[in-house]
Amino acid sequence: MTTDTVATAPRPVVRAAALRPARTAVRWAVRHGLPAAYLSGGARRGDPLGRLLRDPAVREEPWPLYEELRARGAVVPGSLGPVTTSHAVASEVLRSESFGSALPLDRAPRWMQWAFRFGDQPEATGVAEPPSMLVVDPPDHTRFRRLVSKAFTPRAITAFEPAVQQTADHLLDRLERSTGVVDLVDAYAAQLPVLVIADLLGVPRERREDFLRWGAAAAATLDPGLSFRRYVSAERALRAMNAFLAEHFARLRRHPGDDLVSRLVGLPEEEALTERELHATVLLLLGAGFETTVNLLGNAVVLLDAHRDQWESLIADPPGWDGAVEEVLRHDSPVQLTGRTAGADVVIAGQPVRAGSRMVVLLGAANRDPEVFPDPARFDVTRPNARDHLAFSAGIHYCLGAGLARLEGVIGLRRLSERFPELRVSGRPERRDLRTLRGFERLPVRLR
Ligand code: HEM
């Protein structure tokens, strides 16, 4: 660091700290307050997305709303943009080069562009904001994805199988000692994915309770229209996560290990990520690594408890778990929706979609499209084409961790069923207060 930077450093820091509350308020207003106003108004007028995102009853059971929308057509207008429930349209949009993931900010009014710039806070940036690969378009998307995809090839994931098995067994050994009613999310479904992704990324396992707490608060930022109170708590969690990552990167620069993050911090200059890109990439891998698979495991246990014959048939025929995991992903998708921005005027399913419109893709509804899945509301672990679901999206943003999630799902559920074949849900499971993600916060079970 030069003397000059040292001499001038304190001033911007003081100013940045003083401006923080204003930035938070502006940031919340444009990212959540304004959409919330649109959505609430829309919900009162019967707007589909408004009802989906604002009505607690619809969060519990979105299926009737999805069917209502489907009956109105493959593409239906909504308060934030056109909405689709159709598998064919969702596949087309997700794979189309005419659509991107980035928000259409360059088309927004000048005051809004200013508000986004003013509200920008690198140390509180979440997974649904650039430069997270989830919401950037090529060429940046291609650059980020290429740097991390080697760690997620089928061969790399197969090599990871014994570690996943060992982690599951270790957690189940601990569960053996429990008596009475146990919260399966807390004791197993949340623990397995966080321990696995911590090992894969080379972040300390001991911090897992912190990750889970931060992740739970930050996951809410995926839902447009958050209340100010929840937004502030999410922002606090993101600051804590980014601060942890900054220390972790510094440690790895001093003592690199043989893990993905060490490789990312040590990239040669011509490939190196900026600090901000590095934070966004690792934060996404970490968050996506555990905030989604927990829902797959929890949703599976609840569905199989309600369909006991299928649980028993899987215990008798363990290779069936591969298909069972696909059917859970289809039937009760852990990620219910995503969005894409039209880069040009296009016609989708006969409906004109204007350049700059944000299209809402209801993955959870596309996965129940009767055109693709006969009798879609029926849960059937032997459904032949369950794997045609879009639970991992499609196109260039297809889930990077799909192979890992499937492995964790199959091993996690098979081992659980072998160890505790008598497991039963005991009490009412509580859903997480989230819309984009769908899963359980608490899942009381008796193990034997
Ligand atoms: C059941 C578990 C999971 C589900 C349902 C799921 C679902 C998804 C979906 C739907 C997307 C794309 C969203 C879009 O198109 O806008 C996505 C992207 C992503 N997922 Fe997953 N995911 C799961 C587990 C994981 C795991 C274990 C990881 C591990 C690191 C992971 C890492 C990612 C990453 C990095 C992306 C961004 C890919 C890109 O933008 O190119 N996911 N996931």
Residues whose N, C-alpha, C, O or C-beta is under 5 A from the ligand:
A	BS01	HEM	M133 L134 R145 L285 A288 G289 T292 T293 L296 P334 V335 T338 G339 L390 A391 F392 S393 I396 H397 Y398 C399 L400 G401 A402 L404 A405
